[in-house]
């Protein structure tokens, strides 16, 4: 009869796995306007900094992934770059010796699969769909759906009466919101977003 042995991950592997899960959760549940390409690049760079550099997939491959993601963000990439990015990430995922390498590659593969349109928008128009969909976070997160940018623009133009009319149009409680904003600014209230 043979003994059953279960491999137990070491502390470094558990830490990187938690970082990976945290970053993955941020990509899917993050605030609107978060660029998935930028998040992927940040994660790859973090993994590259944590890598021991003993295996080629981490030592060289993560640098190549970071370089290609940087090209996508800067608008220097082509559609062929996306194919190469996917092939490189798949190769790293299958050949890396540790959770750092395959975790970073898995994140890039997941990002490419889930946010392909964002990558393509960066290539064709040098913009991110995430920021185009919800360009102003305060409007996206406002429970009253107030036109905050219009309100601020009217105040900047010193059209105070029009600003008051605009803020009251969608918001039946402008005084309560103003009080909340003051309390938030003074750090008396913590907002979950």
trRosetta pair geometry for C-beta under 8 A, 3 or more apart (Angstrom, degrees):
i j d omega theta_ij theta_ji phi_ij phi_ji
9 13 3.8 -117 -173 92 110 131
9 14 5.3 138 108 -53 119 79
9 17 7.2 23 152 -12 166 140
9 99 7.4 36 -144 -34 130 143
10 13 5.3 95 53 11 67 102
10 14 7.2 -131 101 -4 34 91
11 14 5.8 -57 -148 38 32 110
11 15 6.2 33 155 -21 66 108
12 15 5.7 -55 -147 35 30 112
12 16 6.4 24 158 -13 65 107
12 98 8.0 -23 116 -172 117 133
12 99 8.0 164 121 48 79 115
13 16 6.0 -56 -144 40 30 106
13 17 6.2 32 155 -21 64 109
13 98 6.9 -129 -95 -168 94 92
13 99 4.6 111 -142 6 82 138
14 17 5.7 -56 -146 37 29 113
14 18 6.4 30 155 -19 64 105
15 18 5.8 -56 -152 35 30 109
15 19 6.5 30 150 -18 64 105
16 19 5.4 -50 -147 36 36 114
16 20 6.2 42 151 -23 66 103
16 47 7.2 80 -149 -117 115 89
16 50 6.6 163 -96 126 112 152
16 98 7.8 65 54 145 163 103
16 99 4.9 144 90 106 127 113
16 100 5.2 -90 -143 -81 158 70
16 103 5.8 174 149 23 107 164
17 20 5.5 -50 -148 34 32 115
17 21 6.5 30 154 -16 64 104
17 99 5.7 -52 -61 179 85 149
17 103 6.8 -138 -96 -99 52 139
18 21 5.8 -53 -145 38 32 108
18 22 6.2 35 154 -21 65 108
19 22 5.6 -57 -147 38 30 113
19 23 6.2 27 156 -17 66 107
19 43 7.9 154 145 -140 100 92
19 46 7.1 -142 168 128 139 137
19 103 7.9 78 80 150 93 148
20 23 5.9 -57 -147 38 28 107
20 24 6.2 28 155 -19 64 109
20 43 7.6 88 -115 -163 60 126
20 99 7.5 -114 -20 164 143 103
20 103 4.2 -100 -87 -169 143 120
20 104 7.9 -114 -104 -62 106 44
20 106 7.4 40 -164 72 133 117
20 107 6.4 -134 -147 -60 90 115
21 24 5.6 -53 -143 38 30 113
21 25 6.3 33 156 -20 63 106
22 25 5.8 -56 -151 36 28 111
22 26 6.6 31 151 -21 62 105
23 26 5.6 -52 -151 33 34 114
23 27 6.7 38 151 -24 64 100
23 39 6.7 156 -172 173 94 102
23 42 7.8 -167 -135 94 124 100
23 43 4.7 99 -173 -98 160 126
23 107 6.4 -3 106 -126 127 140
24 27 5.8 -49 -154 27 34 113
24 28 6.9 14 156 -3 64 107
24 107 6.4 -128 -77 -114 89 91
24 110 6.8 5 -127 100 107 159
25 28 6.2 -67 -149 45 33 98
25 29 5.6 -23 173 30 73 114
26 29 6.8 -75 -118 61 21 74
26 30 4.5 48 177 -69 65 110
26 34 7.3 -124 158 168 90 163
26 39 6.5 -169 107 -145 111 137
27 30 6.2 -5 -101 -5 12 119
27 34 7.5 -148 -124 117 44 128
27 36 5.5 70 -150 -124 103 93
27 39 5.3 169 -91 112 91 155
27 40 7.8 53 -99 -59 134 76
27 107 8.0 157 -27 -160 150 94
27 110 7.8 118 86 115 158 114
27 111 6.6 -105 -149 -98 154 92
27 114 7.6 101 140 85 124 144
27 115 7.8 -107 -178 -30 115 135
28 114 7.7 -60 -89 171 91 160
30 34 4.1 -27 121 22 135 160
30 39 7.4 -154 -20 -83 164 149
31 34 5.8 111 67 -30 65 108
31 137 6.0 27 160 -133 128 123
31 140 7.7 121 -178 96 89 133
31 141 7.3 -29 -144 -63 111 125
31 193 6.1 97 -94 -176 115 102
32 130 6.8 -174 -173 -174 59 83
32 133 6.6 -110 -167 99 114 104
32 134 3.3 12 144 65 131 159
32 137 6.4 168 71 -110 86 76
32 140 4.7 -109 53 167 139 163
32 141 7.9 -168 28 -50 107 85
33 130 5.6 122 -141 144 16 94
33 131 5.2 59 -143 -102 73 63
33 133 7.9 -145 -71 68 55 83
33 134 5.1 -101 -49 92 83 96
33 135 6.9 109 -103 -124 109 20
33 137 5.5 -82 9 -68 147 97
33 140 7.4 -170 -25 13 108 157
34 38 7.6 -130 179 66 66 112
34 39 6.3 44 162 -49 107 124
34 130 5.8 -83 69 169 39 150
35 38 3.9 67 84 12 113 111
35 39 6.6 176 91 -12 58 82
35 73 7.7 90 142 -116 147 101
35 118 7.0 158 -157 -177 70 131
35 128 4.4 -70 -113 -136 106 162
35 130 5.2 -168 -91 47 48 135
35 131 6.7 -16 -69 -28 94 102
36 39 5.4 -50 -143 38 37 114
36 40 6.2 41 155 -22 66 103
36 111 5.3 170 161 -152 110 102
36 114 7.4 -140 -156 92 160 101
36 115 4.0 168 73 -36 158 178
36 118 5.3 102 43 79 111 163
36 130 6.6 146 -12 -43 80 138
37 40 5.8 -52 -150 35 30 112
37 41 6.4 31 151 -18 63 105
37 69 6.2 172 -177 -162 84 91
37 72 5.4 -128 -158 111 138 124
37 73 5.6 174 126 -75 123 86
37 111 7.3 134 -90 163 43 131
37 115 7.4 -144 -48 117 71 134
37 118 6.1 -159 -29 131 100 112
37 119 6.1 133 -81 -93 117 70
37 122 5.9 16 -19 -43 167 157
37 128 6.9 -140 25 -110 113 113
38 41 5.6 -51 -146 36 33 112
38 42 6.4 35 153 -21 64 104
38 73 6.2 92 -80 -107 76 130
38 128 7.7 -38 -12 -89 109 153
39 42 5.7 -53 -148 35 31 112
39 43 6.4 30 155 -18 65 106
39 111 7.4 -175 83 -111 99 135
40 43 5.8 -57 -149 37 31 109
40 44 6.3 29 154 -18 66 107
40 69 5.8 -146 103 -130 104 142
40 107 6.0 168 -130 134 80 101
40 108 5.4 99 -167 -103 122 66
40 111 4.4 -67 -77 -10 131 177
41 44 5.8 -55 -145 38 31 109
41 45 6.2 29 157 -17 65 108
41 66 6.2 95 -150 -139 78 68
41 69 4.1 -179 -86 129 93 133
41 70 6.3 112 -133 -65 135 64
41 73 6.5 -30 -33 -32 156 138
42 45 5.9 -57 -147 39 28 110
42 46 6.3 30 154 -20 64 107
43 46 5.6 -53 -147 35 31 112
43 47 6.3 29 154 -16 65 105
43 104 6.3 172 131 -126 93 78
43 107 5.1 -85 113 131 150 163
44 47 5.8 -55 -148 39 31 109
44 48 6.2 35 152 -23 65 106
44 62 5.8 177 -175 -163 90 86
44 65 5.0 -135 -150 111 147 118
44 66 4.9 -171 117 -76 122 81
44 69 6.3 145 31 10 148 152
44 104 5.0 100 -114 -167 64 117
44 107 7.3 -157 -61 79 76 124
44 108 6.5 44 -71 -62 120 115
45 48 5.5 -50 -143 35 32 115
45 49 6.4 33 155 -19 63 103
45 66 5.5 97 -74 -119 77 129
46 49 5.8 -55 -152 35 31 110
46 50 6.5 20 152 -11 64 111
47 50 5.7 -63 -146 43 33 107
47 51 6.3 52 152 -46 67 97
47 58 7.7 -117 145 -140 98 96
47 62 6.0 -135 100 -138 102 141
47 100 5.0 154 -163 -174 95 84
47 101 7.4 146 162 -82 126 30
47 103 6.5 -173 -112 84 138 101
47 104 3.8 -139 59 -68 167 126
48 51 5.7 -37 -149 6 31 120
48 58 7.4 165 -118 -177 57 77
48 62 4.1 177 -89 131 94 130
48 63 6.3 112 -134 -67 138 62
48 66 6.1 -34 -29 -38 153 139
48 104 7.4 88 -44 -112 70 166
50 100 5.6 -152 98 -127 106 132
51 58 4.1 177 -151 170 140 125
51 59 6.9 -165 133 -73 137 51
51 62 6.3 178 -30 19 153 157
51 98 7.8 156 -131 63 77 129
51 100 5.1 171 -92 129 76 145
51 101 6.9 74 -114 -63 120 81
52 58 7.4 52 49 103 62 153
52 98 7.5 82 17 3 109 157
52 100 7.9 143 1 34 75 153
53 58 6.4 -132 -99 106 33 109
53 59 4.4 79 -152 -96 70 99
54 58 7.5 33 49 55 56 127
54 59 7.4 -171 43 -45 15 117
54 97 6.9 -57 89 53 106 149
55 58 5.2 78 70 17 88 100
55 59 6.6 -177 86 -6 40 97
55 95 7.7 -177 166 136 127 85
55 96 6.1 129 101 -147 145 56
55 97 4.2 168 -49 3 150 116
55 98 7.2 174 14 3 133 89
55 101 6.5 -59 79 -43 127 157
56 59 5.7 -63 -128 47 30 106
56 60 5.4 -15 -173 23 73 112
56 61 6.9 83 135 -20 66 100
56 95 7.9 -27 72 129 94 125
57 60 7.4 -65 -119 56 11 78
57 61 4.3 -18 -163 14 51 145
57 62 7.5 74 145 -29 60 80
57 91 7.1 -161 -118 125 108 81
57 92 4.4 140 -169 -132 110 73
57 95 4.9 162 -59 94 138 97
57 96 4.2 -122 95 -84 142 73
57 97 7.4 158 42 -4 115 72
57 101 4.8 78 110 -165 112 141
57 105 7.7 -37 172 -47 120 137
58 61 6.5 -19 -58 50 13 99
58 62 5.4 8 -157 -12 48 121
58 92 7.6 112 -67 -153 47 110
58 96 5.9 89 -49 -135 88 106
58 97 7.5 -73 -12 35 119 88
58 98 7.1 6 -54 44 144 103
58 100 6.1 47 -117 100 131 109
58 101 4.2 -97 -71 -81 92 110
59 62 7.5 109 27 28 5 99
59 63 7.6 -18 146 -6 39 114
60 63 5.9 -68 -161 39 33 112
60 64 6.4 31 150 -20 70 108
61 64 5.5 -56 -149 35 35 111
61 65 6.4 36 154 -19 68 102
61 88 6.2 171 -154 179 91 97
61 91 7.0 -147 -126 96 135 101
61 92 4.3 158 151 -90 148 116
61 96 7.5 -119 63 -78 147 100
61 101 7.0 63 73 -149 128 107
61 105 7.6 -10 141 -77 129 115
62 65 5.5 -47 -146 35 36 114
62 66 6.3 38 153 -19 65 104
62 92 7.1 116 -62 -138 65 151
62 101 6.8 -114 -53 -120 112 72
62 104 5.8 30 -116 103 107 159
63 66 5.7 -53 -147 37 31 112
63 67 6.3 34 153 -21 64 106
64 67 5.6 -52 -146 35 32 114
64 68 6.4 29 156 -16 65 106
64 88 5.6 -126 113 -162 123 150
65 68 6.0 -59 -148 39 29 107
65 69 6.2 26 156 -16 66 109
65 85 6.9 94 -132 -147 69 81
65 88 6.0 -172 -76 117 80 125
65 89 6.1 89 -109 -80 121 83
65 92 7.0 -46 -45 -8 130 158
65 104 6.9 142 81 142 161 114
65 105 7.3 -135 -80 -97 154 68
65 108 5.8 -98 -158 -74 129 161
66 69 5.8 -56 -144 40 29 109
66 70 6.2 33 154 -22 64 108
67 70 5.6 -55 -149 36 28 114
67 71 6.6 32 150 -21 62 103
68 71 5.5 -49 -150 32 35 114
68 72 6.7 38 150 -21 64 100
68 77 6.9 77 -170 -105 70 124
68 81 5.7 172 -154 -177 100 100
68 84 6.6 -153 -118 99 145 103
68 85 4.6 -179 137 -91 145 99
68 88 7.0 148 0 41 153 150
69 72 5.5 -48 -152 31 37 114
69 73 6.5 35 151 -16 65 104
69 85 7.2 110 -63 -133 68 131
69 108 7.4 -110 -69 -121 124 114
70 73 5.7 -53 -148 38 34 111
70 74 6.1 20 157 -9 67 112
71 74 5.9 -63 -140 46 28 103
71 76 4.3 -91 -155 78 81 99
71 77 4.2 111 125 -62 100 90
71 81 6.0 -120 103 -157 133 153
72 75 8.0 38 177 -67 26 24
72 76 7.9 -80 -50 55 20 66
72 77 4.3 -9 -84 3 58 151
72 81 6.7 -175 -70 119 86 132
72 82 7.5 85 -97 -79 123 81
72 85 7.5 11 -44 -65 130 157
72 119 5.9 -43 -159 -147 139 82
72 122 5.0 59 168 111 82 142
72 123 6.6 -48 -139 -64 77 83
73 122 6.4 -54 -99 -158 30 139
74 77 7.9 113 61 -15 74 84
75 122 6.6 -136 -86 169 61 73
75 123 7.2 142 -139 -126 55 29
75 126 3.7 -5 -90 -103 132 104
77 81 3.8 -116 -159 67 96 158
77 82 7.0 94 157 -44 127 73
77 122 7.2 33 48 114 120 106
77 123 5.3 -79 89 -103 93 96
78 81 5.1 120 50 -6 59 98
78 82 7.9 -113 103 0 46 82
78 123 6.5 101 -134 -155 21 123
79 82 5.5 -41 -159 26 46 114
79 83 7.0 47 145 -16 66 98
79 120 7.4 24 -101 -117 92 87
79 123 6.4 115 -64 154 62 164
80 83 5.6 -50 -154 35 41 113
80 84 6.3 39 148 -16 69 105
81 84 5.6 -56 -146 41 33 110
81 85 6.0 41 151 -26 66 105
81 123 7.5 175 52 -105 118 124
82 85 5.4 -49 -144 33 31 116
82 86 6.4 31 155 -18 63 103
82 112 7.0 144 -166 -139 94 115
82 116 7.9 81 -168 -145 142 84
82 119 5.7 108 -109 145 122 135
82 120 7.5 -8 -62 -75 158 71
82 123 7.2 -68 -39 -50 116 147
83 86 5.8 -55 -151 36 30 109
83 87 6.4 28 152 -17 65 107
84 87 5.6 -53 -144 39 33 111
84 88 6.1 33 157 -20 66 108
85 88 5.9 -56 -145 37 26 110
85 89 6.2 24 157 -16 63 109
85 108 6.9 -128 166 170 98 125
85 112 6.8 168 111 -87 113 137
86 89 5.9 -55 -143 39 28 109
86 90 6.2 29 157 -19 64 108
86 109 6.8 91 -140 -113 73 74
86 112 5.5 173 -90 155 96 169
87 90 5.8 -56 -147 37 28 110
87 91 6.3 29 154 -20 64 108
88 91 5.7 -55 -148 36 30 112
88 92 6.4 28 154 -16 65 106
89 92 5.8 -54 -146 38 31 110
89 93 6.1 36 153 -24 65 107
89 105 4.4 155 -167 -156 71 80
89 106 7.9 168 173 -52 105 19
89 108 4.1 -136 -115 91 142 125
89 109 4.9 180 129 -56 131 84
89 112 7.2 172 41 -5 157 138
90 93 5.5 -53 -146 35 30 116
90 94 6.4 20 158 -11 64 110
90 105 7.2 164 -66 175 15 120
90 109 6.5 97 -73 -92 70 126
91 94 6.1 -63 -148 41 27 104
91 95 6.0 -13 167 11 65 120
91 105 7.9 -131 66 -138 47 144
92 95 6.5 -80 -134 52 23 88
92 96 5.3 35 175 -45 70 109
92 101 5.6 -134 176 174 98 95
92 102 6.8 -178 134 -94 76 50
92 104 7.2 -48 131 83 140 96
92 105 3.9 -175 91 -79 107 137
93 96 6.8 -27 -116 9 15 109
93 101 7.9 -173 -91 134 31 81
93 102 4.9 86 -141 -141 53 81
93 105 3.8 -149 -60 114 79 133
93 106 5.6 111 -117 -62 117 69
93 109 6.4 -4 -49 -22 150 141
94 102 7.8 123 -31 -112 17 109
95 101 7.9 -72 90 138 62 139
96 100 7.4 -136 173 77 136 63
96 101 2.6 -169 -145 104 142 130
96 102 4.3 -162 58 -44 125 77
96 105 6.6 -178 -15 0 135 132
97 101 6.7 69 37 24 54 140
98 101 5.7 98 60 12 71 95
98 102 7.4 -168 93 12 35 90
99 102 6.3 -67 -136 54 33 92
99 103 5.0 41 165 -31 71 118
100 103 6.0 -54 -133 36 16 112
100 104 6.5 14 163 -15 55 108
101 104 6.2 -61 -152 35 24 105
101 105 6.4 16 156 -11 63 111
102 105 5.4 -54 -142 43 38 113
102 106 5.9 45 156 -26 69 105
103 106 5.7 -52 -144 34 28 112
103 107 6.5 32 154 -21 61 103
104 107 5.7 -53 -153 32 32 113
104 108 6.7 29 152 -16 64 104
105 108 5.7 -55 -151 36 35 110
105 109 6.3 33 152 -17 67 106
106 109 5.7 -54 -146 39 32 111
106 110 6.2 33 155 -19 66 108
107 110 5.8 -56 -146 39 28 111
107 111 6.1 30 154 -20 64 109
108 111 5.6 -55 -145 38 30 113
108 112 6.3 32 155 -20 64 106
109 112 5.8 -53 -146 36 29 111
109 113 6.4 26 156 -16 63 108
110 113 5.8 -58 -147 38 30 109
110 114 6.0 9 163 -3 67 115
111 114 6.3 -65 -135 47 24 97
111 115 5.5 -33 -176 36 65 114
112 115 7.2 -68 -107 60 13 73
112 116 6.1 48 176 -85 56 77
112 119 6.5 14 -124 -30 68 155
113 116 6.8 -14 -148 -44 15 101
115 118 4.2 -20 170 25 102 123
115 119 6.5 110 117 -21 83 88
116 119 5.7 -55 -154 35 38 112
116 120 6.3 33 152 -16 69 108
117 120 5.7 -56 -145 40 33 110
117 121 6.2 38 154 -24 66 105
117 129 5.8 19 121 -21 101 160
118 121 5.6 -51 -146 33 31 113
118 122 6.7 35 152 -21 62 101
118 128 5.8 18 -157 -154 97 77
118 129 4.8 -112 -98 28 73 107
118 130 6.3 22 -117 -24 127 92
119 122 5.8 -53 -156 31 32 113
119 123 6.7 27 149 -16 64 106
120 123 5.6 -55 -150 37 37 111
120 124 6.0 16 160 -5 71 111
121 124 6.2 -61 -133 47 28 97
121 125 5.6 -36 -172 42 67 107
121 127 5.8 -66 155 80 104 74
121 128 6.3 110 99 -131 124 25
121 129 4.8 142 3 -42 165 90
121 132 7.6 -119 -178 4 151 138
122 125 7.6 -70 -105 60 10 65
122 126 6.5 36 -163 -121 50 30
122 127 7.0 -142 -96 62 47 26
122 128 6.3 17 -74 -84 91 67
127 131 7.0 -118 -179 67 88 110
127 132 6.1 70 145 -52 124 116
128 131 4.7 74 74 13 101 100
128 132 6.8 -173 94 -9 51 88
129 132 5.3 -60 -144 41 38 112
129 133 6.0 39 159 -25 72 104
130 133 6.2 -53 -148 31 26 109
130 134 7.2 -38 173 42 59 90
131 134 7.4 -86 -139 69 27 57
131 135 5.7 57 170 -108 69 66
132 135 6.6 6 -129 -63 22 97
134 137 6.7 66 146 -90 107 53
134 139 7.8 -165 -160 78 80 92
134 140 4.3 38 -158 -81 120 146
136 139 4.4 51 97 14 111 112
136 140 6.7 161 89 -15 58 88
136 148 7.0 -171 149 68 135 108
136 149 5.4 -95 -109 -49 166 124
137 140 5.4 -59 -142 40 38 112
137 141 5.9 14 167 -3 74 113
138 141 6.4 -64 -137 49 26 96
138 142 6.2 46 156 -49 62 102
138 148 5.0 -79 114 77 116 163
138 149 8.0 140 69 -50 110 77
139 142 5.6 -40 -143 7 30 119
139 145 7.5 49 -173 -150 75 51
139 146 7.4 -124 -123 77 73 56
139 147 7.1 18 -120 -127 119 36
139 148 5.3 -149 -75 27 81 105
139 149 6.4 -42 -49 -12 129 98
141 193 5.3 -157 -140 88 143 169
142 145 5.8 155 95 -76 103 22
142 146 5.2 -104 159 31 152 81
142 148 6.3 172 -56 -33 149 122
144 170 5.9 125 148 133 96 94
144 171 4.4 56 153 -104 151 88
144 172 7.9 -155 -138 20 126 66
144 173 7.6 -145 -88 47 144 88
144 177 6.8 -66 5 -79 145 141
145 170 5.9 -110 91 177 77 135
146 151 6.8 8 152 -25 109 140
146 167 6.3 26 -160 -138 130 64
146 170 4.8 171 -105 85 62 124
146 171 4.8 -1 -85 -45 122 119
146 177 7.6 75 -16 -165 155 171
147 150 4.0 3 140 28 116 121
147 151 6.1 141 99 -24 72 88
147 166 6.1 -80 69 174 114 112
147 169 7.9 0 20 66 111 122
147 170 6.6 122 -3 6 80 144
148 151 5.3 -54 -148 36 34 117
148 152 6.3 31 156 -16 68 105
149 152 5.8 -53 -145 38 32 108
149 153 6.2 35 153 -22 64 107
150 153 5.6 -54 -145 36 31 113
150 154 6.4 32 155 -19 65 104
150 166 5.7 -134 116 -175 113 151
151 154 6.0 -55 -151 34 27 109
151 155 6.6 25 152 -15 62 106
151 163 5.4 90 -156 -154 66 87
151 166 5.3 -165 -88 101 77 124
151 167 5.2 72 -118 -70 131 94
152 155 5.6 -54 -149 37 35 112
152 156 6.3 38 151 -22 66 104
153 156 5.6 -52 -148 35 32 113
153 157 6.5 22 154 -10 65 107
154 157 5.8 -60 -148 44 32 104
154 159 4.5 -84 -168 73 84 104
154 160 7.6 144 139 -86 98 21
154 162 4.9 -135 -154 97 135 103
154 163 3.8 177 102 -75 123 86
154 166 6.2 152 0 13 156 144
155 158 7.4 33 -178 -83 36 29
155 159 7.5 -98 -71 55 23 62
155 160 6.7 56 -114 -98 66 65
155 163 4.9 70 -59 -102 76 159
159 162 4.2 -9 146 36 112 119
159 163 6.1 134 98 -27 73 89
160 163 5.4 -54 -146 35 33 115
160 164 6.4 34 156 -20 66 102
161 164 5.8 -52 -150 34 32 110
161 165 6.5 32 151 -17 64 105
162 165 5.6 -53 -148 37 34 113
162 166 6.2 35 153 -21 66 106
163 166 5.7 -54 -147 36 30 111
163 167 6.3 25 157 -16 65 107
164 167 6.0 -56 -143 38 29 106
164 168 6.2 21 159 -12 64 112
164 174 7.8 119 -150 138 68 174
165 168 6.0 -65 -146 43 27 105
165 169 6.4 45 152 -44 63 98
166 169 5.6 -40 -152 7 32 119
166 170 8.0 -5 168 9 58 95
167 170 7.6 -79 -165 47 29 82
167 171 5.7 -39 170 44 66 124
167 174 4.9 80 136 -113 113 132
168 171 6.4 -87 -117 66 26 77
168 172 7.7 60 -160 -108 66 32
168 174 5.8 -64 -82 -28 69 134
171 174 5.1 99 108 -73 120 74
171 177 6.1 -37 -174 -8 142 149
173 176 4.0 -15 160 32 115 119
173 177 6.0 123 106 -21 83 88
174 177 5.6 -57 -147 40 35 110
174 178 6.1 38 154 -23 68 105
175 178 5.6 -52 -147 35 31 112
175 179 6.4 33 152 -19 64 104
176 179 5.7 -52 -149 36 32 112
176 180 6.3 35 150 -20 64 105
177 180 5.4 -51 -147 37 34 114
177 181 6.3 38 152 -22 66 103
178 181 5.6 -51 -148 34 32 113
178 182 6.5 33 152 -19 64 103
179 182 5.7 -53 -150 35 32 111
179 183 6.3 30 152 -16 65 106
180 183 5.7 -56 -147 39 31 110
180 184 6.1 33 153 -21 66 107
180 189 6.6 -44 -157 39 72 165
181 184 5.6 -52 -144 37 30 113
181 185 6.3 32 154 -21 64 105
182 185 5.7 -53 -148 35 30 112
182 186 6.4 16 156 -6 64 109
183 186 5.9 -64 -146 46 30 102
183 188 4.2 -82 -167 66 85 115
183 189 4.5 60 125 -7 111 112
184 187 7.5 32 -179 -79 33 29
184 188 7.5 -84 -64 50 23 72
184 189 5.1 -53 -81 65 65 105
184 191 6.2 13 -124 -28 121 116
187 190 7.7 26 -163 -74 66 73
